[in-house]
Amino acid sequence: MGRRRKNGRAVHGVLVLYKPQGLTSNQALQRARYLFDANRAGHTGALDPLATGVLPLCFGEATKFSQHLLDADKAYRSTFRLGVNTSTLDAEGEVLEVRDASAVTEAQIRETITQFVGPIEQVPPMVSALKYQGQPLYKLAREGKEVERKPRAITIYAIEILAIRLGEVAEVDVHVRCSKGTYIRSLANDIGEQLAVGGHVSVLHRTQAGPFFEEHMMTLEALEQSRGDGEPATLDHLLKPIDATINDIPEITINAQAVQAFAVGQPVIVDGVYQVAQQGDKVRVRNESGQFLGVAEVVDDGVLAPKRLVVY
């Protein structure tokens, strides 16, 4: 997440940004943050500079609920190039090895891909933000170092094959739906190795992050045009609500008396809690005007215990 700025506006909400190719996620975040003049902002899961697509940005109080998006499922369109291994497992890396993929058939590609659907274990790439002894792996990779990475459990919900182009370097266009923590670069390489020719990602586009899809995206250019010479506040209507990242959590409305206690972190008793949630569940809490107040946990006898409060 981004750091709080000393200056800037208290802006609250979620922007679903289109991240263009060539920018880091943080560079895209800082450009959007500047346009909104926001004093606090952060992204919810980085995309590689090569990648494009859905990059949700949280402003102000929405940053308190960003973890839900980090844990959410994702979806990507990608092109796997089979027959070429690179140092980064994508097109930006140095070519390490070329193997002739002309003997690989469409049937073999389809059969191999099906083996990667479902719960699997995946070894994260060296060029990643995961840390080893306090150092990001990508920094160690830049120094020419490689360390052992333990496989991690992930789930590939589906891989739709969009097109196959056979040849010495074969290409496969896919749409992948997956759990958090999935590296599409590693998936491409693992499929290539299973076919005994290796592989890497040449195109990567995120189509979904949690509840946000391509149709929700705004480009940086569109933001710049919308603001023009106007004040940053002219863009605020483009933000989704603070709780847009957690819209799959049930919600409860509390009365004015309960609001006073809830706002200072005190548990409140609410009738009808068990009609929408069970003990141990999280719920979104609103006042009678519909304003989002924060997230609570349902504890004994229908009591709501505040877990994360919104401060406007």
N, C-alpha and C positions, 0 to 999 in steps of 0.2 A: 504494500500500500504506500501511497505517496505521503510525504511529510507535511505537517501543518505549516503554512506560510504565516509570517508575522503580519502581512497585510493581505487584503483580499476580502471578498464578501462571504458571508455565511450562506452558502448555497446548499440545498438539500435535495437529493434525488438521484436517479440513475439515468445515465446516457448510454445508449447502445451504439457504440461507435464502429464504423467500418475502418479497420486498420489496413492501410495500404502496404504494399510490398516495399521493402527497403527501410522502413522505420522500425525501431524497437518499440515494444509496447509502452515503455516509459516515455519515449519521445512523443508518441501519439498522445499519451495521457497529458504530458506537459503542454502540448499545443492546445488541446481541448480545455485544459484548466485555465490557460491564459485567456482564451476567448470568453470563458464564463467569469473570469477574475475570482475563482474559487479559492478560499483559504485552506481547504482540506479536500483531498481527492486521492483515489487509488484505483488501480485496475484489479480485475478479479481472475487472474490466471494469465500468464504471459503467452504471447504468440511469438514464434521465431521471426526475425527480420524478413525471412523468405516468405512467411505466411501472410495471408490476408484474411479478412472476414470479421466475424462477430467478436467485439471486444467490449464487454460491459464495463463502464466506469461508474464508480460510486462517489458522490459528492456529499460532504458534510456528514450528517447523521446517518446517511445510508451506508457509510463505511463500517458501521457497527454490525451490519448484517451481511457483509461480503463473504464471510466464511461459507455461508450456505451455497453461494455460487461456486466457490472453489471446490466444494464437494459434489457439485452437480454433474450430471452426465453431459457429454459433449457430442458433436457430430462434425465430420469433415468430408470435403471432397478433395481427392488427392490423385496424383499420377505417380505410380511406382515405375521406375526404370530398372528393369532386370538385366543383369549382365555387367553392371558397373558398381563397384564399392567406392565410397568416398570417406574421408576422415570424419565428417560430421553427420554422415548418413543422409545428407541432403545435397542439393545442387550447389551449395555455397562452399562445400569442402573440397579438399584436394583429392584428385582421383588416385586411389591406392591400387586398384586392381581392375582389369577388364577381362571378362570371361565370355566366350561366345554363347549367346542364348538362342541361337537359331534352331537348335534341336528341341527346344521347349515347345510343347504343343498347347493349344487352348484348353484342351481337356485336362492336362496336367496342372495348368494354372488354376482352373476352376476347382479341381479336387484339392489342391494344396491350400487354397484360400479358405475352403470350408473347414479345414483342420484348425484354423485360428479363431473360429467363432465360438463364443462361450467363455467360461472362466479359464483363464490361462495365466501363466507366469511370464513376466517380461523383464529383461535386464535393461535398466535405464541407460541411455547413451552417455558417453563421457562428456560430450558437449551438452550439458544441461545445468540447471540452477541448483540441483541437489547438492548437498554439502557433504564433504568428507573431512573429518577433523577440523570443522569450522571453515573450510575453504570450499567455495563453489567448484563443482567438477569442471566447469568450462575454463576456469582459471588454470587449473592443473593441466587440462588438455592443451592450453596455449603454451605451456612450458614443456610440452612433449611428454608429460607424465600420464600414466594410465594406472588406475587403481581398481581393485576388485569391487564390483557392484553386486549386491545381492538381488536376486530376482524378486519382483513384487507381484502380488496377486492383483490382476485387473480383470475386467470383463469386456469382451467385444460382443455387443448385442447383435450386430448385423454388419455384413460387408456386402454391399450391392455392387456388382461389377457393371460398370457403365459402358466400357469399351475395352477391347484387347487388340493391340497391334504387334504382331509377331515380327521377329527379325534378329539380327545379331545382338542388338539391344532392343529387347521387347518392352512395350509400355502397356500398363494396365491402369485405366481410369476407374476409380472406386468411390463409393460413398460409405463412410464408416460411422457407425453409432457405437459409442464406447463409454466406459466409466471414467471417473476422474483418474488422473495419474497415468493415462495411456499416452505413449509416445508413438505417433504415427510413423516417424522416421525409423524407429526400431521395428515396428510392424513390417514396414516395407523390406527392411534388411533381413528380417527373420524369414519372411516368405521367400525372398530371393535365395537365402542359404538353404532352405528346405528344397528348393529346386536346383541346388548345386551351382548357381550362377551368381549369387549375391544380388544386391539391389540397393536403391536409395530413392528418396522422395525428390521429385523435380518440381512439383506443384502442390501447394497445401493451402486450403481455404476452409476456415471454420464456418459452418452453416448454422450451428446452434451452440448455445451455452446456457444450460438450464432452461428457463422459460423464454429465453430470447432467441429469435430467429433472424434470418437475413432481412425479412421485410421490415424489421424494426430498426435497421441500421441508419445512421446519419454519417455522411462523409465530412471530413474536415473542411473541404471546399464549400459544401452546403452550409456549414456552420458559419464560415467566414462571410459568405454571401448574405446569409440571414441577418447577421449582426451589422454588416456594412460599417457605417460611421456611427452607429447607435451605441447605446449603453449595453453593458453585458447582460443586464436584466431582460433585454429583449429576447434572449435565448431561453429564458427559464421555462417557458411553456413547452419546450422540447424535452424536458426531463420527465421521466416516469416517477411515480411515487416512491417514497423512501422504502416502503415494504414490497416493492415490485420484485425484489430478489427472493422473497419468501412467500409468494402468493399461493403456494401449495399448502401452507400451514393454516388450519382453521382459525376463524376470528371470533371474538366475543366483544360485545358492547357493555360497558359498565356505566353506572349512573354518576352524577356529579359528586356525590359524597364519597364514593369509592375512588373516583379520579384523584381526589385530594390525597388520599392515603397512598394510592399506587404511585403517584408522581414523586413521592419521597422514599420509595422503595419498600413500603409496607405491604404485607400480604392482604388480600381482600377476599371476602366471601361473595360469590356471585351465583345467583339462582340459575339453573339451567345449563351449568357447565358441562354436565355429563351427556347432554343432548348433542354436543359437537365434539367432545374430546374425552379421553380416558385419563386416569391417573398416570402421571409421568409424561404425558404429552405436552408439547409446546403449543401455545396459542398466540395469535396476534390480538392485541388489546386496543380497542377504540373507545373514544367518548361518544356521547349521544349525538354529537355533531358530525361524527364520522372521522374525526382526526385520529391518526395513528399515534399511540402512546408508547408502544414497545412490545416486547415479547415476555410472556410469563410461562411458568410451568404449573400444570395442574397437580396439586398435592392433596392431602387428605381432606375429605368432606367438602369437595368443590372449592377449595381455597386456591386462589391464583397467587403464586409467589413470583414477584418481578425478577426477571433475569437480565434484561437489557432494556434500558429506558431511553426514550428519545427526548432530547433537550432542544427546544426550538429557540 
